[in-house]
């Protein structure tokens, strides 16, 4: 916004928008755990995860109907009435068009006690929050996502109680991986770091990602590497 009057905020394009009292979503940041469920449920793209918390990025994108509320595990969302920009379907359309690809939110990381051997959730690198402290003082395994599918005894032979991240160096954005992992490495002290990759050529990028992420973190971190054959055996 450039400026505003009581009822007519002026947008960067110079266009006046009407402020009215209407229903709109309110997010309690104290309760929000950054899980990102609301981001996926908001068809208008009005919600994003910012610094580990869900936020309405612009009032005119929120229709106030509350479709995002049902999947919130912490009951951190409610519908209130307040002065807000009118809901703008054209703005929503432009906003969605400007998103070159659907964005996966960065989920708040948490310890995980399940029936298997996972000790954290989520595990996809693209869904993990860069602000997570779950990895502090941990043994971390970064694995290409074909490894669990190829190795029959993945949990017993490779994970072994380590914290886990998985991702695909061919299909995902490598620069985003390097940026996020670099931040995670800089904010957490690791007891050990292990890379598990497939023997196929495209998986060699996992080693590059990890090396550049460590350089970005500014720390000296050594990592062990496990290579898995197409038949699922440790080479």
Steps between C-alpha positions, in 0.01 A plus 500: 500500500618854426259678732147477626205696616235369739313305237702514181851353513705576190683208341841519330321529165321812624165325510273570796355201682202506732540411868189340644408313816479137400582145604863398463735235636707576810803283584625466857878484456548381858305184415616455139764228460571577134374162376380657172168312474316831459730600211397192307130551578487867400390501134567874472864476606441755775711318760873441507742368763723788607771440760331178603151651545193516274413853388233665282716670238230743385148563630351526151602140424311355800131428439437444872307177446736292713575202273852508645387454860394137503848355454670715766618256772551778758168687454708809428252649251168675540264716299466855632345824379725803452582779258675343203544537127213357300553147369622539141453207261708670230787549745476132592511402133810712436664375818451136401619567145817659633584188692711315243449173688307392807710573807547237765503659843791452735357296781589539864729214588422292805624188677299201391421191702343246269488124469793497259852637536437860389595755764384816319226619266472617223796354314474665156761776475255727317257480794748550784528842661845657479443627855468150641711414805403131499834408340711658775739247660370224273631244255353612167442292188435677168371249245397512135133405494560194279713344774212395732315356201803299388643381829283234667656549844532877476404576860700220657814528289518872421277716720569324828334768713652798318301813422398478133465731199419380150488671162553457127794686338353454151138608550533758778661845512867454587557867588213490750647186655843663539347813654284308747758239599763771541275681749418179686868405526591849623233496774555145623802313635504152350656199665536333159383545142442217251397512135318206339476510119433267211776389262321664203669814351224748586541415868857632499346845539410409859870511587532841333196630689637388834848639431369842396254508792785441743703778334200732532462418870852625570576190705742215453278192478616163371252247369506129429344370178306182436436398138213266412493287184194465275446163665476666840836388637754717677802533272 
